[in-house]
């Protein structure tokens, strides 16, 4: 999986950054990232019912 990374300084918290990873739209990596998100959402939903 290939992801791009962007880091943003948090103005209200010096020394802290918000880091965002994303895949190119329509790429195999984007599809893999969507699948990971769906699997995690399913897992989280199953944990609610346990």
TIRO-2110 file (N, C-alpha, C; in Angstrom, 1 decimal):
// TIRO-2110
0.8, -1.2, 0.0, N, 1, A
0.0, 0.0, 0.0, CA, 1, A
0.9, 1.2, 0.0, C, 1, A
0.6, 2.2, -0.9, N, 2, A
1.3, 3.4, -0.9, CA, 2, A
0.5, 4.6, -0.5, C, 2, A
0.9, 5.3, 0.5, N, 3, A
0.2, 6.4, 1.1, CA, 3, A
1.0, 7.7, 1.0, C, 3, A
0.4, 8.8, 0.9, N, 4, A
1.0, 10.1, 1.0, CA, 4, A
0.8, 10.6, 2.4, C, 4, A
1.8, 11.4, 2.9, N, 5, A
1.7, 12.0, 4.2, CA, 5, A
1.8, 13.5, 4.2, C, 5, A
1.0, 14.1, 4.9, N, 6, A
1.1, 15.6, 5.1, CA, 6, A
1.0, 15.9, 6.6, C, 6, A
1.9, 16.8, 7.0, N, 7, A
1.9, 17.2, 8.4, CA, 7, A
1.6, 18.7, 8.6, C, 7, A
0.7, 19.0, 9.5, N, 8, A
0.3, 20.4, 9.7, CA, 8, A
0.6, 20.8, 11.1, C, 8, A
1.2, 21.9, 11.3, N, 9, A
1.4, 22.5, 12.7, CA, 9, A
0.1, 22.9, 13.3, C, 9, A
0.0, 22.6, 14.6, N, 10, A
-1.2, 23.0, 15.3, CA, 10, A
-0.9, 24.3, 16.0, C, 10, A
-1.5, 25.3, 15.6, N, 11, A
-1.1, 26.7, 16.1, CA, 11, A
-1.4, 26.9, 17.5, C, 11, A
-2.5, 26.3, 18.0, N, 12, A
-2.8, 26.4, 19.4, CA, 12, A
-2.0, 25.5, 20.4, C, 12, A
-1.2, 24.6, 19.8, N, 13, A
-0.3, 23.7, 20.6, CA, 13, A
1.0, 23.6, 20.0, C, 13, A
1.9, 24.6, 20.3, N, 14, A
3.2, 24.6, 19.7, CA, 14, A
4.0, 23.3, 19.9, C, 14, A
4.6, 22.8, 18.9, N, 15, A
5.4, 21.6, 18.9, CA, 15, A
4.6, 20.4, 18.6, C, 15, A
3.2, 20.5, 18.4, N, 16, A
2.4, 19.4, 18.0, CA, 16, A
2.0, 19.5, 16.5, C, 16, A
1.8, 18.4, 15.9, N, 17, A
1.4, 18.3, 14.5, CA, 17, A
0.2, 17.4, 14.3, C, 17, A
-0.6, 17.7, 13.3, N, 18, A
-1.6, 16.8, 12.9, CA, 18, A
-1.0, 16.1, 11.6, C, 18, A
-1.0, 14.8, 11.6, N, 19, A
-0.4, 14.1, 10.5, CA, 19, A
-1.5, 13.3, 9.8, C, 19, A
-1.6, 13.5, 8.5, N, 20, A
-2.7, 12.9, 7.7, CA, 20, A
-2.1, 12.0, 6.6, C, 20, A
-2.5, 10.8, 6.5, N, 21, A
-2.1, 9.8, 5.4, CA, 21, A
-3.2, 9.6, 4.5, C, 21, A
-3.0, 9.6, 3.2, N, 22, A
-4.0, 9.4, 2.2, CA, 22, A
-3.5, 8.7, 1.0, C, 22, A
-4.4, 8.0, 0.3, N, 23, A
-4.0, 7.3, -1.0, CA, 23, A
-4.5, 8.1, -2.1, C, 23, A
-3.9, 8.0, -3.3, N, 24, A
-4.3, 8.6, -4.5, CA, 24, A
-5.7, 8.1, -4.9, C, 24, A
-6.6, 9.0, -5.2, N, 25, A
-8.0, 8.6, -5.6, CA, 25, A
-7.9, 7.6, -6.8, C, 25, A
-8.7, 6.5, -6.6, N, 26, A
-8.8, 5.5, -7.7, CA, 26, A
-7.7, 4.5, -7.7, C, 26, A
-6.7, 4.6, -6.9, N, 27, A
-5.5, 3.7, -6.9, CA, 27, A
-5.8, 2.4, -6.1, C, 27, A
-5.1, 1.4, -6.4, N, 28, A
-5.2, 0.2, -5.6, CA, 28, A
-5.1, 0.4, -4.1, C, 28, A
-4.2, 1.4, -3.8, N, 29, A
-4.0, 1.7, -2.4, CA, 29, A
-5.3, 2.3, -1.8, C, 29, A
-6.0, 3.1, -2.5, N, 30, A
-7.2, 3.7, -2.1, CA, 30, A
-8.3, 2.6, -1.8, C, 30, A
-8.3, 1.6, -2.7, N, 31, A
-9.2, 0.5, -2.4, CA, 31, A
-8.9, -0.3, -1.2, C, 31, A
-7.6, -0.5, -1.0, N, 32, A
-7.1, -1.2, 0.2, CA, 32, A
-7.4, -0.5, 1.4, C, 32, A
-7.2, 0.9, 1.4, N, 33, A
-7.5, 1.7, 2.6, CA, 33, A
-9.0, 1.6, 2.9, C, 33, A
-9.9, 1.7, 1.9, N, 34, A
-11.3, 1.5, 2.1, CA, 34, A
-11.7, 0.2, 2.7, C, 34, A
-11.0, -0.9, 2.2, N, 35, A
-11.3, -2.2, 2.8, CA, 35, A
-10.9, -2.2, 4.3, C, 35, A
-9.7, -1.7, 4.6, N, 36, A
-9.3, -1.6, 6.0, CA, 36, A
-10.3, -0.9, 6.9, C, 36, A
-10.8, 0.2, 6.3, N, 37, A
-11.8, 1.0, 7.1, CA, 37, A
-13.1, 0.2, 7.3, C, 37, A
-13.5, -0.5, 6.3, N, 38, A
-14.7, -1.3, 6.4, CA, 38, A
-14.5, -2.4, 7.4, C, 38, A
-13.4, -3.1, 7.4, N, 39, A
-13.1, -4.2, 8.3, CA, 39, A
-13.0, -3.6, 9.8, C, 39, A
-12.4, -2.5, 9.9, N, 40, A
-12.4, -1.9, 11.3, CA, 40, A
-13.8, -1.5, 11.8, C, 40, A
-14.6, -0.9, 10.9, N, 41, A
-15.9, -0.5, 11.3, CA, 41, A
-16.8, -1.8, 11.6, C, 41, A
-16.6, -2.9, 10.9, N, 42, A
-17.3, -4.1, 11.2, CA, 42, A
-16.8, -4.7, 12.6, C, 42, A
-15.5, -4.6, 12.8, N, 43, A
-15.0, -5.1, 14.1, CA, 43, A
-15.5, -4.2, 15.3, C, 43, A
-15.5, -2.9, 15.1, N, 44, A
-16.0, -2.0, 16.1, CA, 44, A
-17.5, -2.3, 16.4, C, 44, A
-18.3, -2.5, 15.4, N, 45, A
-19.7, -2.8, 15.6, CA, 45, A
-19.9, -4.1, 16.3, C, 45, A
-19.1, -5.2, 16.0, N, 46, A
-19.2, -6.4, 16.6, CA, 46, A
-18.8, -6.3, 18.1, C, 46, A
-17.9, -5.5, 18.4, N, 47, A
-17.5, -5.3, 19.9, CA, 47, A
-18.6, -4.6, 20.6, C, 47, A
-19.4, -3.8, 20.0, N, 48, A
-20.5, -3.2, 20.7, CA, 48, A
-21.6, -4.2, 21.2, C, 48, A
-21.7, -5.2, 20.4, N, 49, A
-22.8, -6.2, 20.7, CA, 49, A
-22.3, -7.3, 21.6, C, 49, A
-21.0, -7.4, 21.9, N, 50, A
-20.5, -8.4, 22.8, CA, 50, A
-20.7, -8.1, 24.2, C, 50, A
END
